[in-house]
């Protein structure tokens, strides 16, 4: 079920946080429900994905230790558990907000399509995973009834794309372009992955700068804090690009929390942003 991966579902709090509404009890409660629904749905898809990938996972130096690949959990049991978790996620989504149910259904459909085919199609594989991150962010907005802007879509989409491309770049460099651990890698090249990383980074920077300037104008005296947050944000983008170039992006969810400069830049950004929105 990969509970360590549930940290990705904190993205449901992005829209409420950006709107400065996370301190409202009703909004916070619905955000928590959205997080739980996505965590259950994600775990369902992880189980389904591992059941489908059991043969290739057995060849991977790390994935071969996963319960299904190691023979500790049967494929049948995994499919049963995945079905139960998916139904539970939909039930919680229904209790949160009617429109939120469609986001969970879309997420399950997208990740299922990824597991059973899209992950083998070059470029489409990274776009599909990016779509999963966008659905989390949009889901948080729908669950809480908060509006989101075009800048929000651009920042979240570009940031997610950057993380996924960095992961593919790390996998490509580790396997030297072979398909031993991921079949789609043989269709990629270093120039293509570096180009995608550059596009994603530029998109994230443009989106955040556009949002920050607009937000600064609305915040009055605290506007300078949002403007100042642009610097650590860009620094984080550049740092992650460098780490990806070094082939260290294979596990981005771990990398961003274990690289001291990235953690420092993230803390600086969070402080400036938090004080500006909630101060």
Secondary structure, DSSP 4 states (H G I P E B T S, - for coil): --GGGGGGGGGGHHHHHHTT-TTSHHHHHHHHHHHHHHHHHHHHHHHHHHHHTHHHHTTSTTGGGSTTTTTSS-HHHHHHHHHHHHHHHHHHHHHH-HHHHHHHHHHHHHHHHHHTTGGGSTTHHHHHHHHHHHHHHHHHHHHHT----HHHHHHHHHHHHHHHHHHHHHHHHHHTT-SSS-GGGGG--HHHHHHHHHHHHHHHHHHHHHHHHHHHHHHGGGHHHHHHHHHHHHHHHHHHHHHHHTT--TTHHHHHHH-HHHHHHHHHHHHHHHHHHH-
